[in-house]
Amino acid sequence: MQIVVEQSQCQTLASTVFRSATPLQTTLYSESASERGRCLGCKNATRQTAFFNASRCFQTTYDIEPTRPHGDALNQQMKRQPHPIGIRRPSASRTSADNHLPQREQGGQHLVWVTLAIAVISPLFFPKYSRAQIQDSFDGGAPVWQLDREDCGAQIITHQRISSGGRDAGPCESISLQTGPGTRAEFIYRIVPTEVIDELVGSLWFWAQRPGARMSLRVRFPFALDPRTGQPAIARIGNATYSQPGQWQQLSLTNAQQQLVVQQAVLRNALGREVDLRQPYIDAVTINAYAGPGTENIRIDDLRIDRALPVQLNRLENRSSPTDATDVATRAAFPVGVVKRFLEYNGEALPWLKANGFTGILMQHVPDAAILREANQAGIEIIAPYATVERKDLTNLLAPVIAWNLGDALLEKDVPRSVDIAGRLRRLPGVLRRELVAFPIESHRQYRSVSDCLAIDLPPPVRGLKPAEESAWQAEAIRSTGHAPRFLTAIASGPSRALREQIDGLARCTDTTPIDDYGWHATWLQTMRALETSPCGIVFRSSGALDSGRAEDFQRASVLRLINRFITLTQTIVSTGAATTELKCYDADYRARHIRNGNLGLIIATSTSSVGTMPHAGNGKVLRIAIPPALRGQQIFRFSGMQLERMKLDATPGGSTVDVVAPDFVELFIVSNDPAATARFDRGLHQTSSQIGFDRWQLVRESLKRTTRDWDSMRQLGLSTPTDSAYTILQQANRALDESARVHQSGDVASAYRLLRRADAWDVQATSQLIDALAFDQDRIVSHPALHAPNSAGLYVGMLPRFDKGNWKQDPTVLNPFENPQLWERSGWTHDRRREDLARSDVQIVEQAGNALTALSLSTQSLSGQPLPGGYAGTMLRGRSQSIRCQQGDCLRIDARIRIRSAGPMRPHRGALIYDSYAGSELGLFVRPDNKWHNIRLYRVATNNQPLQTTFELIGEGELQLEQFSVSKWVPKSAPLPIRPLIGTRPDAIINEPVR
């Protein structure tokens, strides 16, 4: 989209500016009929020209601090000097300087640069003297028209920019869609907010196979809320109808102000006479492409809006209203009936994200003008850092921003600062006010009182928590707020940056191919379990661009698109539902929960079976879900097979059950006695089932290729034989996948999806057998980066002793203080405490009974009598090993022997977390308390030249004992030097020497 300004209209202003004598402050004046001679900032009466004035009408500034860079939260909280183990801990001050906003650079710009800037933007501020136009010829880039509203089951078949076929045989945007009975299939093209004036003329060229399409302009009323959506009310003005099928026709709209009067009367009749319809603006061009049931092909070219007057958004501030402007101007960021899907932004194309089912992005840095414009065009919402309000040049572009983010990884010590920032944000002018979102990792109750919406980060799947532990920990965090809050759930969408670096480093160390498959079922399962708590949105954490083109990111994009389709299908029930007690499951390792929502309920059943961190489905088993008496009179339909299948209730001595043969990783059911609601849900399922099937088919196909490739490598190395059951399983999976594609082409989506699920389950089964075959550390708990990547045979094989590619050599610089207590003084081991107001932490060196060895003991006990929380919030004490010198690229093996004791009953996410300074806590090895000694082993790669330190972190109340610790380095076997035969000539010489 381009905004073109006639240059001749800027010359008068430019000449006036050059004659100005005080280049310190820009003050712009409106020449509109209603506000002639008044400043746009403060409305002070003054001259009718623009000039520079340092003493009048300064812009308001807001003292808001920028978002603190996100780092290792534990290191920031435990900020005091580490205390050597074995030496009395000195006292230290708890206070530290907080981060403050850097002072704004002072001083004026050079006059010539200010002049040029004013000359360029002046038409936006001087409507009487300027004419702008919005135009798009659809010559290149991604498609921008979006399907917004429909009631005919519209499905987009193709949507693309084509290089020929336009009005002048050039490029245009082409859409092919399938429609059923209905009245609407509306596509929208978002534009910069524009005033509704009679001078405005909108037009575009349109082509279709059938007549009947209608073009309109969408008008938004910022102070009139639609009670159905919680969003500003909208209306459509104009009705240019397409009447020349098979030919290009220009559709035009004029007299916008006159038509707006009619729509305002309609809205007052619907919303009441007191509705506030002031300051409407146009935000989109719409085309209702519905022309009857069937397949429709349409093309759009040369959109143009002449005499467009961009809105100055600061005029939307409710100055004249006698009511409190705070409640009127603040928009509802998370309306009822929708579960929004946000992606942590890493530079992806926003129209592409919209096409993949995302509704918004989470930004860690202040967005620039280009991103804000792209978001407005793509219809993407933004959760932006609160420091964005510091950028006065962005004020007119903040329409896509729905919430200010108070910060990530917020700690208890950040509460006072967050309270102050939140207070200042709530006092901003109406155009800048947004809902406040906070991402704390502790003190959830305090942050709930500060923010409008709380975000809870779930532990990453690599942590290895059981599904019941994960759900119990999340429920505990929600309960800790004191009441039922609105909240977002944040989920890791793929491998962290640390995991990728470790995998790549191990591949280089073992001279193997890097892994490009990190699995996807764990993300799917974690998201579906998160829906049980009825969040208002899901935030997918991301460490890299989703559209980077790498194989692992292509897989990640496919699974998130699949997940977004499931969320869209169930969001009406989830967003306003109330979770009941967990339903009992028999004969298969699953957990199920019922979400109750009026006439329509939802049952979500997810697999709890896994090998390591890799989930399993219940293939070959029968899942029995106990149905409580309250649901026995209702109809239950299973739809995880991509069709509504009415379930039969089987009577058992303990009650009624629903039986599912060979259940999928996720099983979904709706519970309803309302035929109309069931029919509406069935239509939505029919619209998306084919797309879900195709997305999953791609995922299974790529994963099956990698699994087959890895088993072939195993056979070539002599680690398997063709008689192994895995080869039979892979053959069955490939046949099922091929048959699924053929059946899908015939139009039987449900049967194709059934075969696809079977192929997926067999693929996972073969991969699990591969992991078992390569597990060469059976006698200990192992943390190996390759365990978090399903197809990782090469990394294991590279370190098998039988292949004699190298050997492990223990580092002689590591002191062993466990043999002598006196060595602790100079061993380099340290410890850190935190939140000593909540728990008493002790560090002791204890003697082992029956031998002369010693052990390091770390213990914590709550001071209040209440159990300490789980996760980071419950981490009060940690011990660190000595620093060990390493070089970048060194392959390391860390061995230790530990025992974890728990104080009181087992609680979720309590135990010990062991991690190193290279991979960090994200890849830490989590060990649950069971009062038994365990040998643990961590495989790591030095990703920099900093020394190695290993951290032993105690979570919750209890005791961690450590009695052995060692570090070994991988020494690859040196290749023999090539032997060169001794001959009289040197054929490899660069310069031939003369014969002497």
Secondary structure as UniProt FT lines:
FT   STRAND          2..5
FT   HELIX           7..10
FT   HELIX           11..18
FT   TURN            23..24
FT   STRAND          26..27
FT   STRAND          29..30
FT   TURN            36..37
FT   STRAND          38..39
FT   TURN            40..42
FT   STRAND          51..52
FT   HELIX           73..77
FT   STRAND          83..84
FT   TURN            85..86
FT   HELIX           111..125
FT   HELIX           127..129
FT   STRAND          132..136
FT   STRAND          146..150
FT   STRAND          155..162
FT   TURN            167..168
FT   STRAND          172..179
FT   STRAND          185..195
FT   TURN            198..199
FT   STRAND          201..208
FT   STRAND          214..225
FT   TURN            227..229
FT   STRAND          232..241
FT   TURN            245..246
FT   STRAND          249..253
FT   HELIX           256..271
FT   TURN            273..274
FT   STRAND          281..288
FT   STRAND          294..308
FT   HELIX           313..316
FT   HELIX           325..329
FT   TURN            336..337
FT   STRAND          340..344
FT   HELIX           350..355
FT   TURN            356..357
FT   STRAND          360..362
FT   HELIX           369..378
FT   STRAND          381..385
FT   HELIX           386..390
FT   HELIX           392..397
FT   TURN            399..400
FT   STRAND          401..405
FT   HELIX           412..414
FT   HELIX           415..426
FT   TURN            430..432
FT   STRAND          435..438
FT   HELIX           444..450
FT   STRAND          453..457
FT   HELIX           461..463
FT   HELIX           467..479
FT   TURN            480..481
FT   STRAND          487..492
FT   HELIX           497..510
FT   HELIX           521..530
FT   HELIX           531..533
FT   STRAND          537..541
FT   TURN            546..547
FT   HELIX           551..576
FT   STRAND          578..583
FT   STRAND          585..586
FT   STRAND          590..596
FT   TURN            598..599
FT   STRAND          600..607
FT   STRAND          610..611
FT   TURN            612..613
FT   STRAND          614..615
FT   TURN            619..620
FT   STRAND          622..627
FT   HELIX           629..631
FT   TURN            632..633
FT   STRAND          635..638
FT   TURN            640..641
FT   STRAND          645..646
FT   STRAND          649..652
FT   TURN            653..654
FT   STRAND          655..661
FT   STRAND          666..672
FT   HELIX           675..716
FT   TURN            717..718
FT   TURN            722..723
FT   HELIX           725..745
FT   TURN            746..747
FT   HELIX           749..774
FT   TURN            778..779
FT   STRAND          781..783
FT   HELIX           785..788
FT   HELIX           793..797
FT   TURN            798..799
FT   HELIX           801..803
FT   STRAND          806..810
FT   TURN            812..813
FT   HELIX           817..819
FT   HELIX           821..826
FT   STRAND          830..833
FT   TURN            836..838
FT   STRAND          839..847
FT   TURN            849..850
FT   STRAND          854..862
FT   HELIX           871..874
FT   STRAND          875..880
FT   TURN            888..889
FT   STRAND          891..902
FT   TURN            908..909
FT   STRAND          911..916
FT   TURN            917..919
FT   HELIX           921..923
FT   STRAND          925..927
FT   STRAND          933..941
FT   STRAND          950..955
FT   STRAND          958..972
FT   TURN            987..988
//
